[in-house]
Amino acid sequence: MFELIKIVHFLSIVVGIGAGMANLVAGARLKFSQPEQAKTVAAYRVTMAQISTIGLIGLWLTGLAMMAMSGADFVAYGAVFQWKIGAVVVLSIISATSNTMVFRAKRAGKPPNFMYLSRLGMGAQICAIAALILAVFAFS
């Protein structure tokens, strides 16, 4: 069972980072899009952000499940693991901020500030990659 949860954990990483990278690439193309294309690209970006959020939720659920199954506590995994969790917490805050911005803009009938969202997306990717690298060192 632990191995199955670990597989879902790794797949969640792939989904989160992959959709986040696709979102950043789409955002870079948005500048060069015609107005009609821009609507499609913007909608695609919202979808990719939602997929990234699903990956992040999957990471939290499977990560907590693996910790519970292993019987070790947060401190037992060491400082590098704690830094990894810190990166994931910052990533989660960025994700919550981005999702809130999109939700509020949609409710107001206005497009969200895509420039600000792009910056948040870059920060999210940095945090996600840092968490992945720190995880490799924490569990080596």
Secondary structure, DSSP 8 states (H G I E B T S, - for coil): -HHHHHHHHHHHHHHHHHHHHHHHHHHHHHTTS-HHHHHHHHHHHHHHHHHHHHHHHHHHHHHHHHHHHH---TGGG-HHHHHHHHHHHHHHHHHHHHHHHHHHHHHHTS---HHHHHHHHHHHHHHHHHHHHHHHHHT-
